[in-house]
Each structure stands twice: as structure tokens, then as C-alpha cells.
């Protein structure tokens, strides 16, 4: 594993371009082409790709910092950058022949997909015939490959299937109130043959293919919320300072007192820092690879959910104290508020399932 690839340094430029194009991305409900091009040029797609295929085999800590850096400018751009890296890592589960198909032309390939087992696959000579519909596939309009999950007949489990562009259709279905620029549309696969070499047992992800998927699943989502909350803090602090300079916050004057703004700043910045520390630890655990214990997996899952709750709390507090201008539709702060709350609904960041997993061992010991 490479310990430093320059991804974080390059992420700053991508975040800035994403910020400038954010309004267009929201209107079009997908990233603009120049943002996608810079995302690939910056190295997100090749971050987890094996060196032998032109990738850099980068680490999770660097990945998480880079995604958060991009999200300070545009959460939707950061989310798609995370997808490009994370789904490429999933595709490395394929047999070597399948990996060569995906990355034979270079490592900067935009792989998207879904791990939800909602498709159907039946055996065919030399492979499988796959059909199904997978919703919420972020970045799919610009994708080169898609990885989808389908159920096998007769209770045979589920498998992952990699399909090149042209083997699947894209249905325009994305109308989310937050993360509008992600273009999270629907993939349609209609009885397409997939060779065995482009397929893998879904269980490989859980059994420790480089690192168990449970230990890192939330890491593909939470850093985007962290960066968006940081960006919101900068916006809110700047806007509030200008409001105070115009005479707001005076005793007996209109609006909240100065102490109210001080409390919002202090508590929200503290929650953002606490979330950052939780995610940094989770990423450092992930960087240890398949040696992660079940207890550490449960703690990581808890920390992804807990850090996201902290970020939602911080952003909602700032939004409530932002005044009419900050809450105007389309303002950068209003967009960050929508984006962070939207990210928090992802299943990988849901607190109750994380609590069940984390508490299962201690409570099981007590019950015994």
C-alpha cells in the first residue's frame, strides 16, 4: 500500500472547481463534464486499483481526507469521487481476467454500481445471464463500467457482476432534494450475458478482500458529510461575522444576542472536530487490512453513524442561526444543509443497526 499519492493535494483543485460548478450541477442533476474529467485526472478512480494495473493501491486515511477536502467545495463532487474509488475497489474482487478487462486501457476508469442484491442471474455456458434494475447509482451518466449484485436461483446466494458501458441502460430517475448533482439515476440490465471472469461471489467483500466491507462501508459516505459540514462552518462564520459588523448581536438590538452566535460556533465546530477524529481512527483501522477484529469492525460501524449524527447536529444548528439570507433556496449554506441531511439517510450511516452490531457482544456476554 502506498502511504502518500498526492490525492489530498489534488483534491483541493477538484473541490474548488466543484464549488464553481455546483449551481449548474444542481440544475442539471448531474456533475458537469469538466468536473468529472478533473475527478479522474486527480486520481480518485485509480486510488485503490492494483499497481500492476496502473493504480496506486492507496490507503483509506488518504482517501477519506481527500474526499472531505473536495466536499468543502461541493458534496456532490466528493460523493462521486468517493464512488469512483470505492466501486473500483469492489471491482478488484473480480478474477484477474476480469480485472484486465476493466483496467486494460488504463486505471482512470469510472466504475459505479450497487451492492444491493436486487437483480436476477441465471447460469449460462461460460457465465451468467443477468437482468434487473438498480436505483441510486451515483455518477452513472459518466460511467465506463457498472458493478451490480444479483441473486442466484434456488437460494444460491448473490454474486457481483461487472458490465461495460453499452451493456446497460440508464433511466433518468434522480430527483433528490439533497445531493442533486450526483446524478444518482437507475441502471437497467435486460438479459445480458456476463462471462464468469467478470463475476465474483458477493461474500468476498465480507470475508476480508483486502479489508472487510463492513469496516469501510461507511467510510465511502461519511467523509463527504464531514467536508460539507466544514464548508458550511466557513460559510456560516463568514456570514455571521459580516452580520455582527453591521450591528447584529447587540444587547437590545434585533436578532439573537452575541452569546447565541458564540455558542453556535463553539458547539458546532466542536462536533465537526469530534466527527473528524472518529473518522480518522476508523480510516486508520481500515488501513490495517484484513487483520481487523470483529470488535473493531463494530466500532467502525458505530463511529460512521455517530460521526454523521454529530455533523447533522452541527449543520442544522448553524442553519437555524443563519438568518433569512443563509436559508435562501440555492444559497451555498442551504445546499450544504440539504446535502449533509441527505447523506445521513444512507443505510451505511444509520445509527440503530450500528447500535445492534456494537452492543451484540457485550450484551450477549451479560446474558450468558
C-alpha positions in Angstrom: 0.0 0.0 0.0 1.3 3.4 -1.0 1.3 5.8 2.0 1.1 9.0 0.1 -0.1 9.6 -3.5 -0.8 13.3 -3.6 -4.5 12.7 -3.7 -5.3 15.1 -0.9 -3.2 17.9 -2.5 -5.0 17.4 -5.8 -8.4 17.3 -4.1 -8.3 21.0 -3.3 -8.4 21.9 -7.0 -11.3 19.5 -7.6 -13.3 20.9 -4.7 -12.8 24.4 -6.0 -14.0 23.5 -9.5 -16.9 21.6 -8.0 -17.8 24.7 -6.0 -17.8 26.9 -9.1 -20.0 24.4 -11.0 -22.3 23.5 -8.1 -25.2 25.6 -9.3 -25.0 24.0 -12.8 -24.8 20.5 -11.3 -27.9 21.1 -9.2 -29.8 22.4 -12.1 -28.8 19.5 -14.4 -29.0 16.9 -11.6 -25.5 15.6 -12.5 -21.9 16.8 -12.4 -20.6 18.9 -15.3 -18.2 17.1 -17.7 -15.2 19.2 -16.7 -15.7 18.2 -13.0 -15.8 14.5 -13.9 -12.7 14.9 -16.1 -10.8 16.6 -13.3 -12.0 13.9 -10.8 -10.5 11.2 -12.9 -7.3 13.2 -13.6 -6.9 13.8 -9.8 -6.6 10.1 -9.2 -9.8 9.1 -7.4 -10.7 6.3 -9.8 -7.2 4.7 -9.6 -6.7 5.1 -5.9 -7.5 1.5 -4.9 -6.6 -0.1 -8.2 -3.6 -2.6 -8.0 -0.2 -1.2 -9.1 0.1 -4.0 -11.7 -2.9 -2.5 -13.5 -1.7 1.1 -13.3 -3.3 2.0 -10.0 -1.6 3.2 -6.8 -3.1 0.9 -4.1 -3.6 3.9 -1.9 -4.8 3.9 1.7 -8.1 4.7 3.4 -6.8 7.5 5.5 -5.6 9.4 2.5 -8.8 8.6 0.6 -11.0 9.9 3.5 -9.1 13.2 3.8 -9.2 13.7 0.1 -13.0 13.2 -0.1 -13.6 15.5 2.8 -11.4 18.2 1.1 -13.4 18.0 -2.1 -16.7 18.2 -0.1 -15.7 21.5 1.4 -16.3 22.9 -2.1 -19.0 20.5 -3.3 -20.5 17.5 -1.6 -21.9 16.0 -4.8 -18.5 16.1 -6.4 -17.0 14.5 -3.4 -19.6 11.8 -3.3 -19.0 10.8 -7.0 -15.2 10.9 -6.3 -15.8 8.5 -3.4 -17.9 6.3 -5.7 -15.2 6.2 -8.3 -12.6 5.0 -5.7 -14.9 2.7 -3.7 -16.5 0.8 -6.6 -13.1 0.3 -8.3 -12.1 -1.3 -5.0 -15.1 -3.6 -5.2 -14.2 -4.5 -8.8 -10.8 -5.8 -7.6 -12.8 -8.8 -6.3 -13.1 -10.0 -9.9 -10.8 -12.7 -11.2 -7.6 -11.4 -12.8 -9.0 -11.8 -16.3 -12.0 -9.7 -15.4 -9.7 -7.0 -13.8 -7.8 -6.9 -17.0 -11.0 -6.3 -18.9 -11.9 -3.3 -16.7 -8.5 -1.7 -16.5 -6.8 -3.0 -19.6 -6.9 0.5 -21.1 -5.6 2.3 -18.0 -6.5 2.8 -14.4 -8.6 6.0 -14.7 -11.8 4.1 -15.4 -15.0 5.4 -13.8 -16.7 2.4 -12.1 -20.1 2.9 -10.5 -22.6 0.4 -9.1 -24.7 -1.0 -6.3 -24.2 -3.9 -3.9 -27.9 -4.3 -3.3 -28.9 -7.9 -4.4 -32.0 -6.8 -6.3 -31.2 -8.3 -9.7 -31.5 -11.9 -11.0 -28.8 -14.1 -12.6 -29.1 -17.5 -14.1 -26.2 -19.8 -15.2 -25.3 -19.8 -18.9 -22.5 -21.5 -20.8 -19.3 -19.7 -19.8 -21.0 -17.3 -17.4 -24.3 -15.8 -16.5 -27.4 -14.0 -17.9 -28.2 -11.0 -15.7 -31.3 -8.9 -15.5 -32.5 -6.2 -13.1 -32.9 -2.6 -12.1 -30.7 -0.8 -9.6 -31.6 2.6 -8.4 -29.5 5.4 -7.0 -26.3 4.8 -9.0 -24.4 8.0 -8.5 -22.3 9.3 -11.4 -23.8 6.6 -13.8 -24.2 9.1 -16.7 -20.4 9.3 -17.0 -19.6 5.7 -16.1 -17.3 3.3 -18.0 -18.3 0.2 -16.1 -21.0 -0.8 -13.6 -20.8 -3.4 -10.8 -24.2 -4.8 -9.8 -25.4 -7.5 -7.4 -27.8 -10.2 -8.4 -29.4 -13.2 -6.7 -28.9 -16.7 -8.0 -31.7 -19.2 -8.4 -32.6 -21.8 -5.8 -31.1 -20.0 -2.9 -27.7 -20.0 -4.4 -26.7 -16.7 -2.8 -25.7 -13.5 -4.6 -22.9 -12.5 -7.0 -21.3 -9.3 -8.3 -21.3 -8.7 -12.0 -19.2 -6.1 -13.9 -20.7 -4.8 -17.1 -19.1 -2.4 -19.6 -20.9 0.8 -20.9 -23.2 -0.3 -23.6 -24.3 -3.4 -21.8 -26.7 -1.4 -19.6 -29.2 1.4 -20.0 -29.6 4.4 -17.7 -33.0 5.7 -16.7 -33.2 9.3 -15.5 -34.9 8.9 -12.1 -32.9 11.1 -9.7 -35.0 13.8 -8.0 -33.4 14.0 -4.6 -33.8 17.2 -2.6 -30.2 16.9 -1.4 -27.1 15.8 -3.3 -28.8 16.8 -6.5 -25.6 17.0 -8.5 -24.8 13.3 -8.0 -26.9 12.1 -10.9 -27.9 9.1 -9.0 -30.0 7.5 -11.7 -31.2 4.0 -12.3 -29.3 1.2 -14.2 -31.3 -1.2 -16.3 -29.9 -4.6 -17.4 -32.0 -6.7 -19.7 -30.9 -10.3 -20.0 -27.2 -9.5 -20.6 -24.6 -12.3 -20.8 -21.7 -11.7 -18.3 -18.7 -14.1 -18.6 -17.6 -15.9 -15.5 -14.4 -13.8 -15.4 -16.4 -10.7 -14.7 -18.2 -12.2 -11.8 -17.4 -12.8 -8.1 -19.2 -14.2 -5.1 -20.6 -11.2 -3.1 -19.3 -12.9 0.1 -15.7 -12.0 -0.9 -16.4 -8.5 0.3 -17.2 -9.6 3.8 -14.6 -12.3 4.0 -11.8 -9.8 4.0 -11.0 -9.0 0.4 -8.2 -6.5 1.3 -10.4 -5.3 4.2 -13.9 -6.5 5.2 -16.6 -4.3 3.6 -18.4 -3.8 6.9 -15.3 -2.0 8.3 -15.2 0.5 5.4 -18.7 0.8 4.0 -19.5 4.0 6.0 -16.1 5.5 5.0 -17.4 5.8 1.5 -20.1 8.1 2.7 -19.3 9.9 6.0 -16.2 11.9 4.8 -18.4 13.8 2.2 -20.6 14.9 5.1 -17.6 15.9 7.1 -16.3 18.1 4.3 -19.7 19.6 3.6 -20.0 20.5 7.3 -16.6 22.1 7.3 -17.6 24.1 4.3 -20.8 25.1 6.0 -18.9 26.2 9.1 -16.7 28.5 6.9 -19.7 30.0 5.2 -21.7 30.5 8.4 -18.7 32.0 10.3 -18.0 34.5 7.5 -21.7 35.4 7.0 -22.2 35.8 10.8 -19.1 38.0 11.2 -20.5 40.3 8.5 -23.8 40.4 10.2 -22.2 41.3 13.5 -20.1 44.0 11.8 -23.4 45.6 10.6 -24.6 45.8 14.2 -26.2 42.5 14.8 -25.9 40.8 18.2 -26.1 44.0 20.2 -27.8 43.9 23.5 -31.3 45.1 23.0 -30.9 45.1 19.2 -32.8 43.0 16.6 -32.0 39.3 16.3 -30.0 36.9 18.6 -27.5 38.2 21.1 -23.8 37.8 20.5 -23.6 34.9 23.0 -26.0 32.9 20.9 -23.7 33.1 17.9 -20.7 32.3 20.1 -22.5 29.2 21.4 -23.4 28.0 17.9 -19.9 28.5 16.6 -18.3 26.7 19.6 -20.6 23.7 19.8 -20.9 23.2 16.0 -17.1 23.4 15.4 -16.6 21.0 18.3 -19.0 18.5 16.9 -17.3 18.7 13.5 -13.9 18.2 15.1 -15.2 15.2 17.1 -16.6 13.6 13.9 -13.3 14.2 12.2 -11.4 12.3 15.0 -13.8 9.4 14.9 -13.4 9.1 11.1 -9.6 9.4 11.3 -9.5 6.5 13.7 -11.9 4.4 11.6 -9.7 5.0 8.5 -6.5 4.1 10.3 -8.1 0.8 11.4 -9.2 0.2 7.8 -5.6 0.7 6.7 -4.5 -2.4 8.6 -6.3 -4.5 6.1 -7.8 -8.0 6.7 -6.3 -8.1 10.3 -9.2 -6.1 11.7 -11.1 -7.8 14.6 -14.9 -8.1 14.8 -14.8 -5.7 17.7 -13.0 -3.1 15.6 -15.5 -3.6 12.7 -18.4 -3.0 15.1 -16.7 0.1 16.5 -16.1 1.5 13.0 -19.7 0.9 12.0 -20.7 2.8 15.2 -18.4 5.6 14.6 -19.6 6.2 11.0 -23.1 6.6 12.3 -22.2 8.6 15.4 -20.0 11.0 13.5 -22.7 11.6 10.9 -25.2 12.4 13.7 -22.7 14.9 15.1 -22.3 16.5 11.6 -26.1 16.8 11.1 -26.4 18.4 14.5 -23.7 20.9 13.7 -25.1 21.9 10.3 -28.7 22.1 11.5 -27.7 24.4 14.3 -25.8 26.7 12.0 -28.7 26.7 9.5 -31.2 27.6 12.2 -29.0 30.6 13.2 -28.2 31.7 9.7 -31.0 34.2 9.1 -33.1 34.6 6.0 -30.1 35.0 3.7 -28.5 31.8 4.7 -31.8 29.9 4.3 -32.5 31.2 0.8 -33.0 28.5 -1.8 -29.8 27.8 -3.6 -27.5 29.6 -1.2 -24.3 27.6 -0.5 -25.2 27.2 3.1 -28.7 26.0 2.2 -27.2 23.5 -0.2 -24.8 22.2 2.4 -27.6 21.8 4.8 -29.6 19.7 2.3 -26.6 17.7 1.3 -25.5 16.7 4.8 -29.0 15.7 5.8 -29.3 13.7 2.6 -26.0 11.9 3.2 -27.2 11.0 6.7 -30.0 8.9 5.3 -27.6 6.4 3.7 -28.1 2.9 5.1 -24.4 2.6 5.9 -24.7 5.6 8.3 -27.9 4.5 10.1 -27.4 4.5 13.9 -29.8 1.8 15.1 -28.3 -1.1 13.1 -24.9 0.1 14.2 -26.0 0.0 17.8 -27.3 -3.5 17.4 -24.0 -4.7 16.0 -21.9 -2.8 18.5 -23.9 -3.9 21.6 -24.3 -7.5 20.5 -21.1 -8.9 22.1 -21.3 -7.1 25.5 -25.0 -7.8 25.9 -24.5 -11.4 24.7 -21.8 -11.9 27.4 -24.1 -10.4 30.1 -26.9 -12.7 29.0 -24.7 -15.8 29.2 
